Amino acid sequence: MGDAPHKANKFYQLQQKYIQQLPNKLTQIQQHWQAWKTQYQADDVEAVKRLVHSLAGSAGTFHFSQLSEQARLLEQYLFALTTDKLSDTQEQEIESAFIELQKQVEKGPEVIVPDTNISPASEPEPSRPEYLIYVVEDDKHLAEEIRQQLCFFGYQVETFHDATTALEKVQQQLPTAMIIDVQLPEGELAGTALAQHFHHFSAQKIPLIFISMRDDWDARLAAVRGGGQAYLVKPIDFSELLDRLDMLTRTHERAPFRVLVVDDMALLAEQYALALTHAGMSTQVVTDANRLFEPLYDFKPELILMDLNMPHCSGGEAAKVIRQKEEFTSIPIVYLSTESNHDCQLNAMRLGGDDFLEKPISNEDLVAAVSIRAERFRNIRSLMNRDSLTGLLNHATIKTYLETEISRLQRQQTGHLSFAIVDLDHFKSVNDTYGHPTGDRVIKSISRLLSQRLRKSDLIGRYGGEEFAVIFPDTDVEAAMNVVNELRERFASIIHVHQNQRFSCTFSAGIAAMPPYQSNMDELIRHADEALYQAKHAGRNRVERYSAESVSAHD
Amino acid sequence: MSDIKLLYVDDEEDIREIAEFSLEDEGFELLLCASGQEALDRITEFKPDLILLDVMMPGLDGPSTLKQLRQLPSFEHTPVIFFTAKVQPKEIEHFKSLGAVDVIAKPFDSMQLPHQIRSIWEQHHG
């Protein structure tokens, strides 16, 4: 193996040399391009193709991977041309691709010096449990209580009773987040001082939540300076603590925005898609507007980016066709066009577009315009389909999903489906005793428990005030019973706090399942309801499954 | 393990340099050539174990160079790897039908290139 520092240094020199030559390479392409446009010499055409090809093949090695990808798109376009005499549109496309190459050159390389190959197989990252939380709290009783409460919601928790041991552990393994008491055995503000130490050995920002007896300015300011993202005053409201923790640790779970790019100019479309992909979005390209329906259903875009001037079907016409379908009436359509005439733009909007972007557009502007609109669409859709207090699916939506699942099973005549209705026990008395805000927090805590403990494929809805519905696809009734029973036990152990009063709640649940495949949705819901009634009747805090005999015995 | 004698043909100087950098001290004895013609002129003297051949070159391109060197008496069976930016699965098949044992894609990762070449060599030498 070579001498690693020497190699890194050598690479740096070669890379610098390449960077210096890049402008010259672009100039050469430009010169042959100008000649191609005016004289159509075969030599110039060949030269442009060869130089672009060579750029595509070399830039990535020097850590200009986006330049490589852009050059590759242009290369593919050039090699697909059937004639050297180009139309105006083709010339425009090629020239806008040159602008893109120029921009990538100006941006510089993605990595200046590569990882040296001291160990070619890079060492695996130290494993990090998904939701590991450190609690630094000198009150051992409280520390243990926080540990227990967080464990119910799928967090893995380690407790420490002073700053010194916590600091030692952090140096070995970084947690997902930390909960720190401001006051520790080491001093009045030892917790915040501890937090400041983290900056020395971790570039990564660990989310910090401070807890404290103190509600004064000095303590709060010290927490801010220690990098705390939340500050909770004792007695700890666990539901608030969990809210904050969820917010700080689960943000990365957002799926990428799905954007459908529709442009008859394949090269441009690919360029837009590439820019959006680099910004973390998921994209699909359609070059023929007549073939839009398939990706609309399969890819389920959250935004359509559409060229206004396409040969066989204009962007406006395509938008109108899309809008004829009820399920696509609200999907944002953003037009892209060279049209700078204001009236034309307005006219395009009348045809069902939501916005208008003028070509040429920089990648940064494109990414910003698209992500803002996709985000808004996602929020609106979530408002329509989800319950505002809990974020679970609302009554209508969960029923729609149930219907879909049932008809899938009826079609296949094989497989399993379980459906559970979960109802809080004596919830009215919680509201009467502690008030509605506390009642709402109990609702939120069961919602959180359901969404965190169930699988991603399970669908959870708020079915009524204190009633929840869960669809378990591919799950037989025994498995569903086990899962719901485990949830029931966990939920009963959760401590809710109202001022200084502590209380716990329970729920009852009824489960109905398929097969039999002849059940329709109303029957399945009624059966789950009947099983729930059994559970309540038998003393609450239990889970019952529907069976035809037990019901008839009651009738 | 003895060094693999590798003949590398590429018309682009910056790529030749970075490839040389990437392969030095990695168990290769290298001969770099800037054109297909140069490779044909010097191959008999160097007697490579393995040849890495850029596809798109002015003058003699990769496939034509391969065709000509196959007519030289000692190099009918020397394994040849094509080195190219275009690697659709269909194209890989096409290049293999021309007599190459494998294809390495450009742009390449300078840390990986030695390992890629060595693993192809291990599959095909002898």
Interface residues (C-beta under 8 A of the other chain):
Chain A: M1 G2 D3 K7 K10 F11 L14 K17 Y18 Q21 R50 H53 S54 A56 G57 S58 A59 G60 T61 F62 S65 S68 R72 E75 P114 D115 N117 P120
Chain B: E12 D14 I15 E17 I18 F21 E24 D25 E26 M56 P58 T84 A85 K106 P107 F108 D109 S110 M111 H115
